Amino acid sequence: MPMVIFRLRNDSLYCYIAKQDMEAKVTELEHNHPQRWGGRVCLEGGKTYYVEPQPAVPTFPISLRATRSEL
């Protein structure tokens, strides 16, 4: 499971994948509500990851474990 770092930049959410030394803009997030955040994360370029849903929107930047999504 790679470690990913989510951060806000210019009102957009970005994901940095440390193992690949790659940063991409998040284009879609499965759960983006005040009481639930995370799930399937789609990135610019077509890669998709899954992060365990959090009970609330986290404070950014945040580091989380992610798995490759085959969806």
N, C-alpha and C positions, 0 to 999 in steps of 0.2 A: 504494500500500500504506500503510494507516494505521499509525501507531506506537501500540502498546498497552502498558500498564503493568499487570503482574500483582502483586498484593499480598495478604498474608494479613491478615484482620481477624476476630477472634473465632473462630478455627479454620476460617474459610471463605475460599475463594479468590475474589477480586474482580478484575475487568478494567476498566481505565479506557481509553476510546478517546479520545485527545486531539483528533482531528479533529472529533468530534461532541460533545466535552465531556460525555461520558456514562460513568457507572460502573454496572456490573451484576455481580451474583453469578454465578459460573461454576456451571452446573448439571450439566455433563457435560464430561469431558475424555477424548479418545480414548486417550492414553497417559499413565498416571500411575503409573509404576513406578520403582524406584530406578535402573534402567539406561536408561530412556527416558521422556521427558516432552514433551508437546505434541500436535501433530496437530489434529484437529477440536475446537473449543472452542464449546460451546453456552452461551448466556447467558440469564439471566432475561429474559423478554419475547420470546424466540424467535429472536434474532439468532444467527447462526453464523459463526465465523471459523476460519481455518486458520493455525496458526503452525508453522514448520518444527520437527520433533521435535528435542529437545535430547538429548545423550548421557546426561544424569542430571537428577534433580530440581534446578532452579536454586535459588539463594539469593534470597529475595524481599526487597524489591521488585526486579523485573526489567523492562526495556523491550525489546520485540521488535517486529519487523514482522509484520503479519498481512494476510491477504487475505480477502475476503468469500467464504464458502463457499456454494455453491448447492445443497448436499445437503439 
